[in-house]
Amino acid sequence: MGLISTILIALTALLHLGFLVLEMFLWTRPEGRSVFRMSAEQAEATRVLAANQGLYNGFLAAGLLWSLLQPDASFAFELKVFFLVCVIVAAIYGAWSVKPRILLVQGGPAIAALVFVLLAS
């Protein structure tokens, strides 16, 4: 269970690092616009908001990576639960406010990771 939860947490962190790159650096480029199906004008108008959102995704990724590197098992468990719940809450809000698919893409790996973290404890 522990290895599976570690892999899922790492996957979730990598996804959020990818979101950071997409939202902070690729938002107005063709790659970013195609992912979100935006015109160049829409992307430019929302560029600053997307960069802010990307920064938050980076913080989530950093927290998840911290949870994997924390040598104190008890504190690592608390970090894992906290940051996974943060990702899940963000995914629920994104699904409600933007697009339901966000719950699957962003929340799916975090929900699975949280289940395995709790089972392994």
C-alpha positions in Angstrom: 0.0 0.0 0.0 2.8 2.4 0.9 4.5 2.0 -2.5 1.2 2.6 -4.4 0.4 5.7 -2.3 3.9 7.0 -3.0 3.6 6.5 -6.7 0.2 8.2 -6.7 1.4 11.1 -4.7 4.4 11.5 -7.0 2.0 11.4 -10.0 -0.2 14.0 -8.5 2.8 16.2 -7.8 4.0 15.8 -11.4 0.6 16.7 -12.8 0.6 19.9 -10.7 4.0 20.7 -11.9 2.7 20.3 -15.4 -0.3 22.5 -14.7 2.2 25.1 -13.4 4.2 25.0 -16.7 1.0 25.1 -18.7 -0.6 28.0 -16.8 2.5 30.1 -16.2 4.6 29.6 -19.3 2.4 28.1 -22.1 -0.9 29.8 -21.5 -0.7 32.2 -24.5 1.3 29.9 -26.7 -0.5 27.5 -29.2 0.1 24.5 -26.8 -1.7 26.2 -23.9 -4.4 27.7 -26.0 -5.2 24.3 -27.6 -5.5 22.6 -24.2 -8.1 25.1 -23.0 -9.6 25.8 -26.4 -9.0 29.6 -26.3 -8.4 32.2 -28.9 -5.2 34.2 -28.6 -7.3 37.1 -27.4 -8.9 35.1 -24.6 -5.5 33.7 -23.5 -3.9 37.1 -23.4 -6.9 38.6 -21.4 -6.6 35.8 -18.8 -2.8 35.5 -18.8 -2.2 37.0 -15.3 -5.0 35.0 -13.7 -3.7 31.8 -15.3 -0.2 32.5 -14.0 -1.5 33.0 -10.5 -3.4 29.7 -10.8 -0.2 28.0 -12.0 1.7 29.3 -9.0 -0.8 27.8 -6.6 -0.5 24.5 -8.5 3.3 24.7 -7.9 2.7 25.1 -4.2 0.5 22.0 -4.2 3.2 20.1 -6.0 5.9 21.4 -3.6 3.8 20.3 -0.6 3.2 16.8 -2.1 6.9 16.4 -2.8 7.7 17.6 0.7 5.4 14.9 2.1 7.4 12.3 0.2 10.7 13.6 1.5 9.8 14.2 5.1 11.7 11.7 7.3 9.3 11.9 10.2 6.6 9.3 9.3 3.9 10.9 11.5 4.5 14.4 10.1 4.8 13.0 6.5 1.4 11.3 6.9 -0.1 14.7 8.0 1.5 16.5 5.1 0.2 13.8 2.6 -3.4 14.1 3.9 -3.3 17.9 4.0 -2.0 18.5 0.5 -4.0 15.7 -1.0 -7.2 17.1 0.5 -6.2 20.6 -0.8 -5.9 19.1 -4.3 -9.2 17.3 -4.0 -11.0 20.5 -2.8 -9.5 22.5 -5.7 -10.6 19.8 -8.1 -14.2 19.8 -6.7 -14.3 23.6 -7.0 -12.9 23.5 -10.5 -15.4 20.8 -11.5 -18.2 22.9 -10.1 -17.1 26.3 -11.5 -15.3 25.5 -14.8 -15.7 21.9 -16.1 -16.7 18.6 -14.5 -13.8 16.8 -16.2 -11.4 18.6 -13.8 -12.6 16.3 -11.0 -11.3 13.4 -12.9 -8.1 14.9 -14.3 -7.0 16.8 -11.2 -8.9 15.0 -8.5 -8.8 11.4 -9.6 -5.1 10.7 -8.8 -5.3 12.7 -5.5 -8.4 10.8 -4.4 -6.8 7.4 -5.2 -3.6 8.5 -3.4 -5.5 9.6 -0.4 -7.3 6.2 -0.2 -4.0 4.4 -0.4 -2.4 6.7 2.2 -5.3 6.0 4.6 -5.2 2.3 3.9 -1.4 2.2 4.5 -1.7 4.0 7.9 
